[in-house]
Amino acid sequence: MDFVPSSATRARITSAKIVVAGGFGVGKTTFVGAMSEIAPVRTEALMTSAGVGVDEMVVTSAKMSTTVAMDFGRITLADDLVLYVFGTPGQHRFWFMWDDIVLGAIVAIVLVDTRRLADGFASIDYFEARGLPFVVAVNQFEGAQRFSTEDVREALTLPDDVVIMNCDARSRDSAKEVLIAASEYALAKLAPTPAPLPKRPVRARGAH
């Protein structure tokens, strides 16, 4: 008779929640769609003239739709690790939903565009204020000027321990690399700091 492992002997599957944030039109929906092993859940709405003067369209003039709630995808990084990835809406008028979307996340990914780095400050400030670890992923748009990660760090005034990496939000492999880096960063941040060893008392010479 073949042995069928019971639920007690099967490998324990761990799941974690990661949030992808950033400015309007920076590639969050594309990122989630590229990495997801399931059909991603999207809440996009067609952009109309009502967004004129409200949504920033200087760089993203070809953008025809926008996320009004969230994006959702799932990826299995290992036999025992599943990530649930949530993309936040970029427009300021939808930020009231961020607290609910971010609840329970272990780490965030701030997606930025070098043509408008200032759009990333709001996301960075949000996660810093809540003590949620985050990494910065520079989406390499075609035609955008390339900068070193140290230049990006200086422009965003980020401390040395924050991970900054380049990515292509359209590429599954590139998005997966960012997710792995974010997961490792979260584990390093969440690991308990070992307690210092107690100091040995100094014995006086000649003492017994």
Backbone as a chain_set.jsonl record, in Angstrom:
{"seq": "MDFVPSSATRARITSAKIVVAGGFGVGKTTFVGAMSEIAPVRTEALMTSAGVGVDEMVVTSAKMSTTVAMDFGRITLADDLVLYVFGTPGQHRFWFMWDDIVLGAIVAIVLVDTRRLADGFASIDYFEARGLPFVVAVNQFEGAQRFSTEDVREALTLPDDVVIMNCDARSRDSAKEVLIAASEYALAKLAPTPAPLPKRPVRARGAH", "coords": {"N": [[0.852, -1.193, 0.0], [0.557, 2.191, -0.877], [2.139, 4.902, 0.781], [0.505, 7.607, 2.124], [1.109, 10.816, 2.982], [0.089, 12.305, 6.02], [-1.756, 15.264, 7.01], [-0.341, 16.258, 9.082], [2.258, 15.513, 8.611], [2.957, 16.7, 6.27], [4.738, 19.311, 4.54], [4.861, 22.412, 6.129], [3.107, 25.178, 4.994], [3.946, 28.472, 4.498], [2.573, 31.688, 4.375], [2.742, 35.045, 3.163], [2.229, 38.573, 3.166], [2.706, 41.139, 0.839], [3.098, 44.512, -0.107], [2.745, 46.622, -2.923], [3.615, 49.796, -3.765], [3.52, 53.284, -4.81], [3.876, 56.138, -7.006], [1.367, 57.62, -9.189], [0.758, 55.824, -12.156], [3.221, 54.501, -12.218], [3.745, 51.865, -12.659], [2.668, 49.811, -11.097], [0.378, 48.107, -11.405], [1.168, 46.715, -13.692], [3.456, 45.42, -12.696], [2.374, 43.698, -10.683], [0.732, 42.112, -12.293], [2.644, 40.899, -13.925], [4.144, 39.255, -12.19], [2.353, 37.489, -11.046], [1.098, 34.21, -10.525], [-1.43, 33.442, -10.894], [-4.479, 34.528, -12.502], [-4.414, 37.925, -12.292], [-6.144, 39.999, -9.934], [-7.801, 42.887, -10.712], [-8.681, 46.321, -10.32], [-9.348, 48.318, -12.224], [-10.32, 51.356, -13.776], [-11.695, 53.074, -16.567], [-10.08, 55.976, -17.676], [-11.336, 59.263, -17.709], [-12.456, 62.521, -18.839], [-12.914, 63.619, -16.391], [-10.744, 63.278, -14.834], [-8.926, 65.152, -15.576], [-6.647, 67.593, -14.588], [-6.635, 66.524, -12.101], [-5.423, 63.946, -11.989], [-2.012, 63.285, -12.564], [-0.683, 63.681, -15.714], [1.44, 64.232, -17.33], [3.8, 62.724, -17.891], [2.672, 60.242, -18.212], [0.945, 60.146, -20.434], [-0.122, 58.324, -22.225], [-1.577, 56.576, -20.774], [-4.547, 54.866, -20.197], [-6.255, 53.826, -18.312], [-6.91, 53.449, -14.769], [-6.011, 52.359, -11.468], [-8.449, 51.917, -9.042], [-8.94, 50.802, -6.612], [-7.413, 48.322, -5.732], [-4.727, 46.119, -6.748], [-4.239, 42.594, -7.114], [-2.258, 39.73, -6.658], [-0.68, 36.457, -6.77], [2.128, 34.475, -5.84], [4.22, 31.625, -5.8], [7.067, 31.162, -4.107], [8.629, 29.168, -3.061], [8.365, 25.655, -2.147], [7.216, 25.83, 0.302], [6.493, 28.457, 0.7], [4.373, 31.068, 0.066], [3.51, 34.047, -1.533], [1.345, 36.788, -1.165], [0.424, 39.43, -3.05], [-0.271, 42.83, -3.031], [-1.309, 45.62, -4.811], [-1.31, 49.106, -4.446], [-3.599, 51.888, -4.986], [-2.575, 54.731, -6.926], [-3.339, 57.43, -7.01], [-3.925, 60.384, -5.096], [-6.508, 60.794, -4.105], [-7.477, 58.297, -3.553], [-6.133, 57.313, -1.416], [-7.217, 56.847, 1.058], [-7.798, 54.191, 1.331], [-5.487, 52.876, 1.832], [-4.642, 52.106, 4.449], [-6.199, 49.834, 5.05], [-5.426, 48.104, 2.982], [-2.696, 47.746, 3.483], [-2.647, 46.534, 5.938], [-1.382, 43.944, 7.894], [0.75, 43.358, 6.24], [4.147, 42.334, 5.633], [6.229, 43.621, 4.467], [6.989, 46.292, 2.195], [7.052, 47.328, -1.253], [8.347, 49.994, -2.89], [7.696, 51.382, -5.829], [9.387, 53.241, -8.254], [9.877, 55.936, -10.627], [12.431, 57.277, -12.485], [12.063, 59.629, -13.854], [10.338, 61.111, -12.424], [10.929, 61.171, -9.585], [10.102, 62.365, -7.229], [7.487, 61.606, -6.829], [7.577, 59.341, -5.338], [7.983, 59.969, -2.695], [5.724, 60.241, -0.993], [4.812, 57.607, -0.557], [7.09, 56.495, 0.657], [7.269, 58.09, 2.984], [4.888, 57.299, 4.189], [5.278, 54.552, 4.832], [7.557, 54.7, 6.431], [6.544, 56.156, 8.609], [4.869, 54.287, 9.722], [6.502, 52.268, 10.447], [6.959, 50.113, 8.765], [8.948, 47.846, 7.035], [10.579, 48.546, 3.901], [11.47, 48.258, 0.434], [13.059, 49.807, -2.368], [12.226, 49.883, -5.731], [13.412, 50.602, -8.829], [11.741, 51.304, -11.626], [12.601, 50.592, -14.837], [11.896, 52.472, -17.243], [11.493, 52.718, -20.784], [13.581, 54.923, -22.534], [13.928, 56.563, -20.362], [16.232, 58.338, -18.3], [19.116, 56.757, -16.972], [20.194, 56.09, -13.664], [22.561, 55.661, -11.017], [22.179, 53.413, -8.215], [23.004, 54.621, -5.901], [22.788, 57.324, -6.491], [20.019, 57.491, -6.675], [19.37, 56.827, -4.058], [20.412, 59.029, -2.689], [18.855, 61.093, -3.789], [16.336, 60.425, -2.844], [16.77, 60.578, -0.201], [17.4, 58.318, 1.491], [18.231, 55.952, 4.067], [21.284, 53.997, 4.463], [20.695, 51.302, 4.816], [18.398, 50.645, 3.436], [17.166, 48.734, 0.826], [17.836, 49.198, -2.601], [16.987, 48.672, -5.937], [17.16, 47.983, -9.461], [14.55, 47.38, -11.86], [12.38, 45.71, -14.215], [9.182, 46.212, -14.674], [7.555, 44.798, -16.363], [8.585, 42.313, -16.66], [8.463, 38.988, -15.602], [10.538, 37.548, -14.344], [12.185, 39.624, -13.427], [10.442, 40.992, -11.693], [10.051, 38.968, -9.846], [12.607, 38.745, -8.74], [12.717, 41.15, -7.323], [10.709, 40.696, -5.429], [11.813, 38.553, -4.001], [14.076, 39.796, -2.915], [12.784, 41.7, -1.331], [11.447, 40.038, 0.484], [13.604, 38.794, 1.792], [14.744, 41.048, 2.953], [12.721, 41.817, 4.694], [12.697, 39.618, 6.455], [15.214, 39.918, 7.603], [14.858, 42.324, 8.933], [12.798, 41.724, 10.69], [13.845, 39.787, 12.28], [14.641, 38.82, 15.586], [16.669, 40.814, 17.705], [19.623, 39.615, 19.086], [20.052, 39.17, 22.586], [22.387, 41.023, 24.548], [25.37, 39.504, 25.809], [25.823, 38.746, 29.258], [28.069, 40.669, 31.244], [31.124, 39.446, 32.51], [31.97, 39.292, 35.904], [34.652, 41.195, 37.227], [37.35, 39.833, 38.774], [39.234, 40.511, 41.663], [42.778, 40.536, 41.944], [44.335, 37.849, 43.551], [42.098, 37.112, 44.891], [39.978, 34.523, 46.153]], "CA": [[0.0, 0.0, 0.0], [1.33, 3.428, -0.928], [2.012, 5.76, 1.955], [0.005, 8.957, 1.856], [1.446, 11.619, 4.173], [-1.013, 13.001, 6.656], [-1.587, 16.712, 7.053], [0.628, 16.569, 10.132], [3.61, 15.264, 8.137], [3.237, 17.52, 5.096], [5.483, 20.532, 4.817], [4.027, 23.538, 6.53], [3.163, 26.25, 4.019], [3.9, 29.809, 5.081], [2.146, 32.732, 3.447], [3.086, 36.391, 3.603], [1.613, 39.646, 2.388], [3.601, 42.21, 0.408], [2.385, 45.615, -0.745], [3.469, 47.378, -3.944], [3.094, 51.16, -3.756], [4.259, 54.22, -5.641], [3.086, 57.196, -7.613], [0.413, 57.333, -10.265], [1.314, 55.422, -13.436], [4.622, 54.089, -12.107], [3.872, 50.472, -13.102], [2.258, 48.859, -10.047], [-0.522, 47.1, -11.982], [2.003, 45.899, -14.579], [4.316, 44.606, -11.834], [1.571, 42.625, -10.077], [0.303, 41.216, -13.363], [3.784, 40.144, -14.449], [4.651, 38.248, -11.265], [1.307, 36.619, -10.506], [0.921, 32.9, -11.143], [-2.862, 33.341, -11.158], [-4.987, 35.721, -13.177], [-4.444, 38.966, -11.252], [-7.379, 40.741, -9.695], [-7.553, 44.296, -10.972], [-9.835, 47.204, -10.148], [-9.05, 49.461, -13.063], [-11.436, 52.07, -14.389], [-11.302, 53.88, -17.71], [-9.876, 57.376, -17.336], [-12.182, 60.169, -18.473], [-12.119, 63.938, -18.692], [-13.062, 64.008, -14.988], [-9.433, 63.219, -14.205], [-8.086, 66.264, -16.019], [-6.371, 68.512, -13.494], [-6.595, 65.758, -10.85], [-4.382, 62.945, -12.17], [-0.836, 63.785, -13.269], [-0.627, 62.993, -16.997], [2.515, 64.774, -18.154], [4.671, 61.64, -18.343], [1.877, 59.04, -18.485], [-0.144, 60.599, -21.292], [-0.708, 57.2, -22.949], [-2.298, 55.741, -19.816], [-5.982, 54.954, -20.466], [-7.028, 53.344, -17.175], [-6.251, 53.674, -13.491], [-6.459, 51.512, -10.366], [-9.294, 52.688, -8.126], [-8.997, 50.129, -5.304], [-6.159, 47.61, -5.52], [-4.395, 44.974, -7.592], [-3.901, 41.443, -6.277], [-1.68, 38.578, -7.324], [-0.083, 35.444, -5.89], [3.266, 33.77, -6.406], [4.844, 30.641, -4.928], [8.52, 31.3, -4.202], [9.203, 27.872, -2.692], [7.308, 24.693, -1.83], [6.591, 26.158, 1.58], [6.337, 29.904, 0.844], [3.475, 31.709, -0.9], [3.375, 35.479, -1.311], [0.155, 37.475, -1.667], [0.926, 40.756, -3.387], [-1.337, 43.808, -3.197], [-0.896, 46.906, -5.347], [-2.146, 50.211, -3.965], [-3.897, 52.935, -5.974], [-1.567, 55.769, -6.876], [-3.854, 58.792, -6.877], [-4.095, 60.849, -3.723], [-7.899, 60.705, -3.653], [-7.786, 56.913, -3.175], [-5.232, 56.892, -0.346], [-7.94, 56.46, 2.274], [-7.869, 52.73, 1.362], [-4.165, 52.3, 2.073], [-4.532, 51.459, 5.767], [-6.794, 48.501, 4.958], [-4.624, 47.284, 2.074], [-1.38, 47.481, 4.083], [-2.805, 45.777, 7.185], [-0.865, 42.578, 7.899], [1.897, 43.192, 5.342], [5.451, 42.214, 6.298], [7.177, 44.5, 3.794], [6.421, 46.997, 1.047], [7.915, 47.669, -2.38], [8.02, 51.308, -3.442], [8.098, 51.434, -7.231], [9.634, 54.629, -8.627], [10.239, 56.276, -11.992], [13.465, 58.298, -12.346], [11.625, 60.884, -14.462], [9.54, 61.83, -11.423], [11.254, 60.515, -8.317], [9.382, 62.999, -6.122], [6.221, 60.909, -6.615], [7.779, 58.241, -4.402], [8.131, 60.441, -1.319], [4.52, 59.999, -0.195], [4.826, 56.194, -0.154], [8.193, 56.311, 1.603], [6.863, 58.713, 4.253], [3.812, 56.484, 4.768], [5.815, 53.328, 5.429], [8.451, 55.081, 7.525], [5.724, 56.566, 9.748], [4.234, 53.099, 10.309], [7.528, 51.298, 10.821], [6.913, 48.934, 7.896], [10.125, 47.785, 6.17], [10.289, 48.686, 2.479], [12.575, 48.356, -0.516], [12.75, 50.687, -3.498], [12.493, 49.273, -7.029], [13.4, 51.614, -9.891], [11.205, 50.739, -12.86], [13.404, 51.113, -15.936], [11.086, 52.807, -18.406], [12.247, 52.98, -22.008], [13.815, 56.337, -22.786], [14.214, 57.291, -19.129], [17.661, 58.4, -17.97], [19.55, 55.787, -15.977], [20.978, 56.624, -12.56], [23.063, 54.638, -10.103], [21.34, 53.259, -7.028], [23.432, 55.596, -4.896], [22.179, 58.599, -6.864], [18.608, 57.389, -6.295], [19.338, 56.867, -2.588], [20.641, 60.417, -2.273], [17.706, 61.901, -4.2], [15.194, 60.078, -1.993], [17.257, 60.71, 1.184], [17.166, 57.038, 2.153], [19.383, 55.44, 4.815], [22.095, 53.011, 3.758], [20.206, 49.929, 4.947], [17.245, 50.408, 2.568], [17.547, 48.093, -0.432], [17.407, 49.848, -3.837], [17.365, 47.849, -7.068], [16.496, 48.269, -10.72], [13.674, 46.296, -12.301], [11.487, 45.907, -15.353], [7.886, 45.765, -14.149], [6.902, 43.932, -17.343], [9.256, 41.017, -16.662], [8.164, 38.116, -14.463], [11.775, 37.24, -13.633], [12.634, 40.827, -12.736], [9.525, 41.222, -10.568], [10.313, 37.925, -8.855], [13.841, 39.108, -8.034], [12.376, 42.206, -6.371], [9.948, 40.076, -4.348], [12.751, 37.772, -3.185], [14.876, 40.757, -2.16], [11.917, 42.293, -0.318], [11.205, 39.019, 1.508], [14.831, 38.646, 2.581], [14.909, 42.273, 3.728], [11.744, 41.757, 5.782], [13.161, 38.635, 7.432], [16.342, 40.5, 8.331], [14.343, 43.377, 9.803], [11.911, 41.156, 11.697], [14.581, 38.86, 13.142], [14.906, 39.419, 16.9], [18.055, 41.162, 18.014], [20.073, 38.796, 20.22], [20.342, 39.913, 23.81], [23.83, 41.068, 24.82], [25.832, 38.568, 26.829], [26.138, 39.435, 30.516], [29.487, 40.877, 31.485], [31.677, 38.655, 33.597], [32.514, 40.155, 36.963], [36.109, 41.25, 37.294], [37.819, 39.375, 40.088], [40.462, 41.146, 42.114], [43.898, 39.607, 42.027], [44.543, 37.256, 44.875], [40.822, 36.698, 45.497], [39.713, 33.071, 46.05]], "C": [[0.889, 1.243, 0.0], [1.073, 4.257, 0.313], [1.576, 7.156, 1.532], [0.279, 9.794, 3.088], [0.22, 12.33, 4.709], [-0.737, 14.487, 6.666], [-0.543, 17.111, 8.08], [2.054, 16.414, 9.641], [3.948, 16.07, 6.895], [3.983, 18.783, 5.502], [4.518, 21.664, 5.137], [4.211, 24.676, 5.524], [3.002, 27.586, 4.731], [3.474, 30.81, 4.014], [2.499, 34.088, 4.04], [2.473, 37.396, 2.647], [2.636, 40.733, 2.102], [2.78, 43.258, -0.337], [3.302, 46.295, -1.753], [2.824, 48.759, -4.033], [3.951, 52.037, -4.658], [3.32, 55.236, -6.254], [2.173, 56.713, -8.715], [1.147, 56.96, -11.554], [2.739, 54.923, -13.402], [4.835, 52.627, -12.493], [3.433, 49.433, -12.103], [1.369, 47.743, -10.602], [0.249, 46.159, -12.903], [2.867, 44.944, -13.782], [3.538, 43.427, -11.264], [1.131, 41.617, -11.131], [1.426, 40.346, -13.884], [4.191, 39.019, -13.521], [3.619, 37.213, -10.864], [1.189, 35.312, -11.278], [-0.555, 32.583, -11.379], [-3.289, 34.572, -11.946], [-5.13, 36.825, -12.136], [-5.821, 39.616, -11.144], [-7.06, 42.214, -9.865], [-8.827, 45.096, -10.775], [-9.57, 48.482, -10.926], [-10.332, 50.056, -13.646], [-10.896, 52.92, -15.528], [-11.18, 55.336, -17.292], [-10.713, 58.25, -18.27], [-11.723, 61.602, -18.261], [-12.244, 64.41, -17.251], [-11.722, 64.013, -14.271], [-8.508, 64.343, -14.608], [-7.909, 67.261, -14.873], [-6.296, 67.827, -12.147], [-5.476, 64.735, -10.9], [-3.244, 63.516, -13.002], [-0.631, 62.991, -14.558], [0.531, 63.444, -17.87], [3.374, 63.665, -18.741], [3.866, 60.443, -18.802], [0.707, 59.361, -19.402], [-0.822, 59.471, -22.052], [-1.539, 56.302, -22.043], [-3.801, 55.95, -19.981], [-6.854, 54.512, -19.305], [-6.231, 53.564, -15.903], [-6.841, 52.764, -12.427], [-7.239, 52.358, -9.368], [-9.441, 52.013, -6.769], [-7.673, 49.428, -5.027], [-5.958, 46.607, -6.643], [-4.024, 43.824, -6.662], [-3.351, 40.331, -7.135], [-1.061, 37.633, -6.314], [1.076, 34.78, -6.606], [3.834, 32.82, -5.366], [6.349, 30.724, -5.131], [9.243, 30.001, -3.877], [8.05, 26.94, -2.351], [6.55, 25.074, -0.569], [6.395, 27.662, 1.792], [5.504, 30.473, -0.295], [3.351, 33.185, -0.541], [2.07, 35.978, -1.928], [0.536, 38.936, -1.837], [-0.236, 41.689, -3.708], [-0.743, 45.114, -3.729], [-1.854, 47.996, -4.908], [-2.503, 51.145, -5.115], [-2.917, 54.082, -5.818], [-2.092, 57.169, -6.627], [-4.165, 59.136, -5.432], [-5.52, 60.643, -3.231], [-8.316, 59.29, -3.254], [-6.935, 56.433, -1.995], [-5.953, 56.493, 0.937], [-8.028, 54.941, 2.411], [-6.544, 52.087, 1.762], [-4.074, 51.557, 3.404], [-5.084, 50.044, 5.736], [-5.948, 47.583, 4.082], [-3.315, 46.851, 2.728], [-1.471, 46.603, 5.326], [-2.311, 44.335, 7.035], [0.325, 42.342, 6.985], [3.199, 43.117, 6.133], [6.478, 43.161, 5.697], [6.452, 45.165, 2.625], [7.499, 47.196, -0.019], [7.451, 49.02, -2.9], [8.594, 51.365, -4.852], [8.255, 52.901, -7.636], [10.056, 54.735, -10.086], [11.237, 57.423, -11.896], [13.066, 59.624, -12.98], [10.804, 61.724, -13.494], [9.705, 61.15, -10.065], [10.447, 61.078, -7.152], [8.06, 62.313, -5.84], [6.351, 59.769, -5.622], [7.838, 58.664, -2.951], [6.92, 60.107, -0.447], [4.477, 58.557, 0.307], [5.904, 55.937, 0.884], [7.826, 56.875, 2.971], [5.809, 57.864, 4.967], [4.383, 55.27, 5.489], [6.789, 53.627, 6.566], [7.648, 55.442, 8.774], [5.106, 55.371, 10.456], [5.23, 52.014, 10.67], [7.512, 50.037, 9.983], [8.148, 48.924, 7.003], [9.728, 47.921, 4.698], [11.586, 48.681, 1.689], [12.115, 49.258, -1.65], [13.163, 49.987, -4.782], [12.34, 50.348, -8.102], [12.936, 50.953, -11.18], [11.911, 51.393, -14.044], [12.544, 51.328, -17.185], [11.982, 53.078, -19.611], [12.373, 54.482, -22.219], [14.115, 57.148, -21.549], [15.714, 57.262, -18.845], [17.982, 57.424, -16.857], [20.426, 56.466, -14.925], [21.463, 55.463, -11.703], [22.136, 54.559, -8.89], [21.728, 54.258, -5.939], [22.897, 56.983, -5.199], [20.704, 58.619, -6.463], [18.464, 57.486, -4.781], [19.484, 58.306, -2.088], [19.431, 61.288, -2.61], [16.49, 61.66, -3.309], [15.531, 60.177, -0.508], [16.965, 59.458, 2.003], [18.406, 56.593, 2.917], [20.07, 54.302, 4.07], [21.509, 51.6, 3.802], [18.987, 49.635, 4.073], [17.727, 49.864, 1.231], [16.968, 48.884, -1.606], [17.886, 48.986, -4.993], [16.582, 48.262, -8.306], [15.607, 47.099, -11.11], [12.956, 46.693, -13.585], [10.145, 45.343, -14.935], [7.152, 44.839, -15.102], [7.425, 42.505, -17.294], [8.923, 40.215, -15.409], [9.425, 37.831, -13.65], [12.268, 38.442, -12.833], [11.757, 41.116, -11.522], [9.766, 40.208, -9.461], [11.578, 38.23, -8.068], [13.572, 40.183, -6.983], [11.63, 41.613, -5.176], [10.854, 39.254, -3.428], [13.585, 38.707, -2.321], [14.054, 41.388, -1.039], [11.66, 41.314, 0.819], [12.418, 38.846, 2.405], [15.059, 39.866, 3.47], [13.967, 42.27, 4.924], [12.189, 40.789, 6.865], [14.309, 39.19, 8.266], [15.872, 41.554, 9.325], [13.519, 42.816, 10.958], [12.626, 40.202, 12.638], [14.881, 39.53, 14.472], [16.381, 39.694, 17.101], [18.517, 40.358, 19.223], [20.42, 39.665, 21.42], [21.843, 39.91, 24.059], [24.19, 40.098, 25.933], [26.156, 39.332, 28.112], [27.64, 39.548, 30.706], [29.949, 40.042, 32.672], [32.226, 39.594, 34.667], [34.025, 40.077, 36.995], [36.562, 40.878, 38.697], [39.139, 40.091, 40.432], [41.562, 40.112, 42.211], [44.064, 39.117, 43.453], [43.269, 36.798, 45.528], [40.636, 35.21, 45.224], [38.215, 32.848, 46.024]], "O": [[1.844, 1.34, 0.77], [-0.043, 4.313, 0.829], [2.207, 7.794, 0.689], [-0.271, 9.508, 4.152], [-0.58, 12.883, 3.954], [0.374, 14.926, 6.368], [0.07, 18.172, 7.971], [2.965, 17.067, 10.15], [5.112, 16.123, 6.498], [3.881, 19.259, 6.633], [3.49, 21.832, 4.481], [5.336, 25.086, 5.239], [2.042, 27.799, 5.472], [3.963, 30.773, 2.885], [2.549, 34.257, 5.259], [2.232, 37.104, 1.475], [3.342, 41.191, 3.0], [1.877, 42.923, -1.104], [4.482, 46.518, -1.482], [1.638, 48.881, -4.337], [4.967, 51.598, -5.197], [2.109, 55.189, -6.039], [2.207, 55.549, -9.116], [2.043, 57.679, -11.996], [3.414, 54.913, -14.431], [5.976, 52.189, -12.641], [3.793, 48.264, -12.245], [1.585, 46.569, -10.302], [0.016, 44.95, -12.898], [3.0, 43.776, -14.15], [3.989, 42.285, -11.35], [1.155, 40.41, -10.892], [1.205, 39.19, -14.245], [4.548, 37.937, -13.987], [3.989, 36.144, -10.38], [1.179, 35.297, -12.509], [-0.885, 31.569, -11.995], [-2.54, 35.544, -12.042], [-5.899, 36.673, -11.187], [-6.548, 39.757, -12.128], [-6.144, 42.731, -9.226], [-9.925, 44.603, -11.033], [-9.567, 49.58, -10.369], [-11.287, 49.345, -13.96], [-9.775, 53.424, -15.462], [-12.07, 55.873, -16.631], [-10.783, 58.0, -19.473], [-10.725, 61.857, -17.586], [-11.741, 65.481, -16.908], [-11.564, 64.661, -13.236], [-7.42, 64.483, -14.049], [-8.882, 67.714, -14.269], [-5.939, 68.456, -11.151], [-4.668, 64.65, -9.975], [-3.48, 64.157, -14.026], [-0.428, 61.777, -14.516], [0.597, 63.072, -19.042], [3.651, 63.657, -19.94], [4.307, 59.7, -19.679], [-0.407, 58.895, -19.168], [-1.965, 59.618, -22.485], [-2.15, 55.348, -22.525], [-4.28, 57.082, -19.913], [-8.055, 54.78, -19.295], [-5.03, 53.832, -15.946], [-8.026, 52.433, -12.471], [-6.752, 53.388, -8.902], [-10.018, 52.604, -5.856], [-6.895, 49.879, -4.187], [-6.884, 46.285, -7.387], [-3.548, 44.052, -5.55], [-3.891, 40.017, -8.196], [-0.932, 37.97, -5.137], [1.028, 34.549, -7.814], [3.92, 33.163, -4.187], [6.852, 30.394, -6.205], [10.347, 29.764, -4.365], [6.898, 27.369, -2.274], [5.393, 24.695, -0.387], [6.161, 28.104, 2.916], [5.875, 30.376, -1.465], [3.114, 33.531, 0.616], [1.733, 35.635, -3.061], [0.925, 39.599, -0.876], [-1.079, 41.379, -4.549], [0.21, 45.646, -3.161], [-3.071, 47.829, -4.988], [-1.788, 51.192, -6.116], [-2.474, 54.378, -4.708], [-1.374, 58.012, -6.09], [-4.609, 58.292, -4.653], [-5.724, 60.347, -2.054], [-9.389, 59.101, -2.681], [-7.012, 55.264, -1.617], [-5.355, 55.866, 1.812], [-8.305, 54.445, 3.503], [-6.489, 50.882, 2.005], [-3.481, 50.48, 3.467], [-4.499, 49.142, 6.335], [-5.774, 46.408, 4.405], [-2.876, 45.715, 2.548], [-0.479, 45.994, 5.726], [-2.767, 43.602, 6.158], [0.862, 41.235, 6.954], [3.338, 43.758, 7.175], [7.484, 43.475, 6.333], [5.44, 44.665, 2.135], [8.693, 47.227, 0.278], [6.298, 49.174, -3.303], [9.81, 51.392, -5.046], [7.361, 53.712, -7.392], [10.523, 53.772, -10.694], [10.93, 58.448, -11.288], [13.672, 60.651, -12.674], [10.599, 62.917, -13.722], [8.751, 60.63, -9.486], [10.142, 60.36, -6.2], [7.545, 62.416, -4.726], [5.344, 59.276, -5.113], [7.754, 57.821, -2.059], [7.08, 59.73, 0.714], [4.142, 58.313, 1.467], [5.669, 55.244, 1.874], [8.041, 56.226, 3.995], [5.833, 57.726, 6.19], [4.013, 54.993, 6.63], [6.841, 52.891, 7.552], [8.035, 55.07, 9.882], [4.845, 55.429, 11.657], [4.841, 50.95, 11.149], [7.997, 48.996, 10.425], [8.384, 49.892, 6.281], [8.659, 47.46, 4.299], [12.648, 49.045, 2.193], [10.917, 49.444, -1.86], [14.305, 49.547, -4.917], [11.267, 50.931, -8.261], [13.654, 50.138, -11.758], [11.825, 52.607, -14.231], [12.48, 50.47, -18.065], [13.088, 53.6, -19.472], [11.397, 55.222, -22.097], [14.516, 58.307, -21.656], [16.382, 56.266, -19.123], [17.212, 57.278, -15.908], [21.277, 57.297, -15.241], [20.838, 54.403, -11.672], [21.41, 55.503, -8.579], [20.884, 54.687, -5.152], [22.583, 57.743, -4.283], [20.198, 59.63, -5.974], [17.552, 58.142, -4.278], [18.771, 58.739, -1.183], [19.027, 62.127, -1.804], [15.71, 62.576, -3.05], [14.688, 59.898, 0.345], [16.359, 59.529, 3.072], [19.525, 56.832, 2.462], [19.496, 53.716, 3.152], [21.793, 50.787, 2.922], [18.578, 48.478, 3.976], [18.589, 50.457, 0.582], [15.78, 49.205, -1.624], [19.055, 48.604, -5.038], [15.487, 48.816, -8.212], [15.876, 45.958, -10.735], [12.937, 47.86, -13.975], [9.982, 44.126, -14.851], [6.213, 44.158, -14.691], [6.792, 41.59, -17.82], [9.083, 40.703, -14.29], [9.396, 37.866, -12.42], [12.715, 38.296, -11.696], [12.263, 41.445, -10.45], [9.694, 40.542, -8.278], [11.625, 38.0, -6.86], [14.129, 40.139, -5.886], [11.893, 41.991, -4.035], [10.676, 39.263, -2.21], [13.783, 38.449, -1.134], [14.555, 41.59, 0.068], [11.654, 41.704, 1.987], [12.29, 38.761, 3.627], [15.513, 39.734, 4.606], [14.347, 42.665, 6.026], [12.079, 41.088, 8.054], [14.378, 38.967, 9.474], [16.416, 41.67, 10.423], [13.534, 43.357, 12.063], [12.084, 39.841, 13.683], [15.325, 40.677, 14.5], [17.234, 38.897, 16.711], [17.881, 40.406, 20.276], [21.001, 40.743, 21.287], [22.507, 38.904, 23.811], [23.423, 39.894, 26.874], [26.699, 40.436, 28.06], [28.39, 38.632, 30.369], [29.267, 39.944, 33.693], [32.88, 40.587, 34.346], [34.605, 39.007, 36.81], [36.2, 41.529, 39.677], [40.023, 40.244, 39.59], [41.309, 38.949, 42.524], [43.946, 39.873, 44.417], [43.303, 36.171, 46.587], [41.078, 34.698, 44.195], [37.763, 31.706, 45.942]]}, "num_chains": 1, "name": "protein.A"}
